[in-house]
Amino acid sequence: MSVSDTHRSIDAVWRIESARLIAGLARMLRDVGLAEELAQDALVIALEQWPQTGVPDNPGAWLMTTAKRRAIDRLRRNKLLQRKHAQLMHELEAEQAQQVSDVEQSLDDPFNDDLLRLIFTACHPLLSMESRVALTLRVLGGLSTGEIARAFLLPESTIAQRIVRAKRSLARADVAYEVPRGEELVERLSAVLGVLYLIFNEGYAATVGDDWMRPALCEDAMRLGRVLVGLMPGESEVHGLLALMEIQASRSVARVDSRGEPILLLDQDRARWDQLLIRRGLAALERAQRLGGGFGAYALQAAIAACHAQAPSAADTNWSRIAALYAALAQVMPSPVVELNRAVAVSMAVGAAEGLALVDALVNEPSLQGYHLLPAVRGDLLVRLGRVDEARTEFQRAAGLTHNRRERELMLARAGA
């Protein structure tokens, strides 16, 4: 194997193993910053040694053992935490005494408690949502600081500061690396799902920049969602969120043309929708419903997405059911945005006039004053009612509110049409 082939292998191994490696170290050290630093040290050693020695049969075990040795060296050198020093030394000696197959079995378990602890730690309510997202993508998604910065179109220094502050905040507060229980679990799980939902949505409909979508963010969110499903198979909303992401992502290729220009839902070529993702999403939705979570916020949104996925054509869409699902969603997750989406469904199921009446009731809603989709939806309905001059004004207003270049161009084109 050439050096370049080895480096590609190391990169692949790191993407797969880094989260579990950091999770295991964080549990022992109770410091996610130090855990990540030691994991990076192990990666550097791999980059130095593997091109000469070859990639080990179990690279994850090799990285973990190397990182633990670095941890022992660090603790000994700093003369800190003698109890942890002894604990780490004992664990390392015990691992070395075991058969290799036992070590491999332990380290190859993708759904271990350490990873679950790390997910809940990275999404701790002590941190701001921006910090949770950055830290989650860094330690669980395996993305570099530069990759996260490019994904959200922010300076790399800004993302780096968020990650550093997040680690310091967790260390300063001595946050326990554990999965909460009881009511706290429900609250914290909601925060975890909210982070994944935000990451996916930014990938699916970019709020800023030149691209209509950022598929890599969608893929990261889905990958983390699948990990969470494996870790918490009895939580219906975990399945609900994964179902929503899988079904929505099935349309990704059909949402843009060859030049990257947006293609709206009703105009998409449904033959280009990814049927494998749809089947996986529908299966996840069924599991959520079987667990009694059919009326959870994510499961309801997945059910709405399923209505589109199961319709052979735009004309066959069951808009009455979608309107009813949005009404149910408004009960469990009251939001002006949900009401705006319900208005669209009502307009398709009953008529544009009825939909416009619901939209007009939202015009003075403070939280929607800077929301570009409010005038965009209103413009659509006005076009259908033949009120084109008013519609043009609404599309122009929508164009002025969006920060995404592709969406701005789309709104201006509709105004011009």
N, C-alpha and C positions, 0 to 999 in steps of 0.2 A: 504494500500500500504506500503510495507517495505521501509526501508531507502535506500537500494540499488536500488529498483524500482524508488523511488523518484529522486535519483541522476541520473539515466538513463534518466528519463523524463526531468530533468533540462538540461542535456547535449543536448538532442534533441531540447528543446526549445531554448537554446542558439544558436545552429546551425541555426535555422530558424530565430530567432528574432534579433540576434546581429547586423547584418548590418543595419537594419532599426533603431535600438536603437541608434547606434553610429551616423548614418546619421542625425537623429533628433536632437541629442545633439550638433553635430558639427555645424549645421546650427545656433543654438542659441548662441553657445559659440565661434564660428569661430576658433576653436582649436581642431584638430582631436585627438591630444594626450590626452588632457584633457577629451574629449568626450569618448575616449576608457577607460580611467582610471575610470571615473564615471560609465560607463557601467559595468566594471569589479566589482566595488564596489557593484552595484545592484545585480550582480550575486552572490557575496559572501554572501550578506544578504539573498538571496533566498536559498542558500545552508544551511544557518543556520536556517531559519524559515520554509521552505516548508516541511521538514521531519516531523515537529510537526503539522503544520496547513493544510498540503495538498497543491497540486498544484492548484493555482487559476483558475477560469473558463476562464479568459483571461490573461494568463501569460505575454504576450507582454505588455498589458496595465499596469500590476503590475510593471514590470521592468522599464517601462518608467516613471511612477509616482515616483517610488523609486529613480531613477537616477536623476530626476529633483529636488527632495527634497535634495539630496546630493549636487547637483549643487548650490542650494540656500544656503545651509549651508556653502559650500566652499567659495562662493562669499562674504557672510556675514562675515565669519571668517577672511578672508584676506582683507576685506574692499576695495575690488576692483570692478571696473566696476559697479557702482551704477545703471546706466541705465539698464544694463542687469539684475541686481538683481531684479529691479522693474518689468522688462518685464517677467522674469521667474516666479516671484511670481504671477503676474497677470494671466499668462497662467495656472499655477497650480490651482489657485482659480477658474478660468473659467471652467477648466476640471472637477473639483470636483462638480461644480454646475450643470453640464450637466447630462443627463440621462446616465446610464451605456451603453445602446445600442448605443448611439451616439459616446461614447469613443471607443467602440469596432469597430464600423464601420470605424472610422478614422484610428485606429491603425492596423486594419486588411487589409487595402488596400496595396497590395504588390508592387504597382507601383506608389509610391508617389514621389513627386519632391525631397524630401530630399535625397532619395537613389540615384537619378540621379546626384544630386550635388556631393555626396560623390564619385561616380564612376569617375567623371571628375576631382575631386580634387586629388584622389589617383593616377591618371594617368597624373598628371600635367607635362608639358614638362620641368618645372624647375628641376624635379628629373631625375636621371639617369634611364635607363631602368631596371637595377637590383633593384633599390629602388622602382620603380613603381610596379614591379612584387611582391616584398616582401610585400609592404604596401597593395596592392590589395588583396592578399591572406589572409593577417592578418585581415583587417577591413571589407572586403566584403566576403571573402571565409570562415571566421570564423575559420581559422586554427591557431593553436598555433605556437609560434616561433620554438619550437622543431619539429613540423610537417613539417613546411616549410623547415627547415634545412635538415631534413631527405629526403625530396622530391628532393632537389637539391644537396644532398650529400656534404653539407657545414657545417662547425662548427656552432653550435647554436649561439655562440658569434658574428659571422660574420653577420648572419641574424638579430640578435638583434640590432647590430650597424647600419645596413642599415635602419631598421625601425625607430630607434630613430633619426638618421640623417634626414630621410625623413620628419618626423613630425616637427623637429626643423626648417628645411628649409622652410616648408610651413608656419609655425608660424612667422618666421623671415621676410619672404617676404609679410606677411599679405595677403596671397592668398585668393581671394574672393570665398566663397562657393556658386558657381552659375554655371548654365549651360551656356556656352558661346553662342554667337549668330553670325549669318552671316558666314563670311569666317573663323573666329576663331573656330566656331563650327565644320566645316569640318576638320580643322587641328587637333583639339583636339579629335574629334571622331576617326580619323585615329590612334591617339596615344592609345586610349582606346582599339580599336580593335586589334592593334598590341600587346598589353600586353596579351589579351586573347589568341591570336594566338600563342604567344610564350609559354605561360603556357600549352596550349593544345599540341603543338608540342613536348615539353620536356616530356610530359606524353606519347605521342604516339610513339616517337622514342627517347629514353633517350640518351643523348649525352655522359654521363659518368656513371660509376658504373657497377654493376653486372647484372642488369635487362634490358631486351630488351624493356620493357614498364613500365610505372608507371600509371596504370589506374586511381588512385585517382586524379591525376592532370588533366587528361582528364575530369573526372566527374566534378571537380571544375570549369574548364573552360566552360564546357557546361552549368552548372547551372547558372553561371554568364551571359553567352550568352543569356540564356532564359529570365533572368531578364531584360537584356538590350533590347531585342526584345519587351518585354511588355512595357518598358519605352519609346521606340522610334520606334513604329510600322511603321512609314512612311519612315524609313531609309533603303534603299534597301541593302546596304552593311552589315548592322547588320543581316538581314535575310540571306545574302550570307555567312557570317562567321558561323552562326549557322548551316546552311545547310552543309557546309564543315565539321564541327566538328561532326555532327550527322552521316553523311554518313561514314566518316573515322572511327569513333568509332564503327560502326556496325561490323567491321572486327576484333575487339580486341581479342575475344576469339579464333578466328581461326589463329591468328598470332604467337601463341606459342604452343608447344606440352606439354605433361604432365610433362616434366622436365624443362619447361621454355625455351627450345631451340627455336630459331626463325624459322618461316615458311614463306617463301617469297610469294608474292602476287599470282604468277602463280601456286603455289603448294598448295594453301589453299583449304580446304573443304568449298565450298560456302554454303553448307547446314547449316553450323555453323554461318553464318553471321546473325546478328540480324535484322530481317525484320521490326520490329517496328521502330528501329532507322533509317533504310533506308526510310521507308514511311514518317517519320517525316522530315528527311533531304530533301527528294524530294519535300515535301509540302513547306518547307522553301525556297527552290530554286525557286519554282514556284512563291512564293510571291515576291522574289527579282526581278525576271524577270517581273512580272506584274507591279512592281513599276518603271520599266525602268532601272533597274540596272543589267541586264543580262551580261553586259560587264565590270562589276566591277571586281577588282582583286580577291576578295573572291568568288564571284558568278562564275567566270570562273573556279576557282579551284574546286568549288563544282560540276560544270558541268562535269569536268574531273572525279571526284570521282564517279559521277552518272553513267558515261559510264561503269565503272567497276561493280558498284552495280547492274546495269540492265542487264549485260551479264550473261546468264545462266551458261556459262563455260568460262575458260580462252581463249579457241579457238574462242569463239563467240564475243570477245571484239572488238569493233569498233575502231581500232587503228588509222585509217585515221581521224576520228572525233577528237580523243584525240590529234593527232598531230596538227590539225587545231586549236583546243582550246588553245594549248600551244603557237602557233604562235600568236594568239590574245592576250594571257596573256603577251607575250613578248612586245607587243605594249604598254600596260597600266602599266606594271611593269617590265621594262627591268632589266634583271639579268642573270649572267652566270649560276646560278643554274636552272633557267627556261629553258635556252638554253640546258643545259645538259639533263633535263627531256624531252625536245622536241626531242633531238637526240635519246633517248630511244624509244619514240613513233614512230619516223620515221623509226627506225631500225625494229620495229615490223610491221609497215604498208608497208614498201617498201623493206627493206633488211638490213642485218648487215653491209654491205660495206658502204651504204649511211649513216647509223647511225654513223659508225666509223669516216667517214670524218668530220662529224659535231663535234664529240667529239675531234678529233685531232686538230680542230681549237680552242679548248678551253684549250689545254694543257699548253700554256704559259700565261694564264690568271692569273694575280697576286693574285686575291681574292680566287682562287681555289687551290693554291699551297699546302695548308694544309687540303684540303677538301677530306676526304677519299673516298667519293662516286665517285669522278672523276676516279681514277684508278680502282675502283670496277666495274663501268659501262664499262670502256675500256676493263677490263678483260673479262666480259661477252661477249662483241662483238667479241673479239679475239677468244674465245672458239668456238663461232658459225661459225667463219671463219676457224677453224681448226688450228689456230696459238697458240698451247697450251703452248709452252715454254714461249712465250711473255705474255700469259695470266697469267701463274703462277707468273711471276715477278710482274705483276700488282696487283694480289690478295695479295701478300706478302707486297707490298707497302701500300695497303689499310689497311691491318692489323696493320701496324706500325703507321698509322695516326689516327686510331680511339681510343677513350678513353673509349669505352664501351666494357666490357669483352665479352659479348655474341656475339657482332658483330665482335670482333677480332677473336674469335674462329671460327665463321662462315667463315670469309675470309681465315683463315689458312686452314680450312677444304677444301675449294674450291681450294686453291693452291695445297693441297696434292692430290686432286682428278684429 
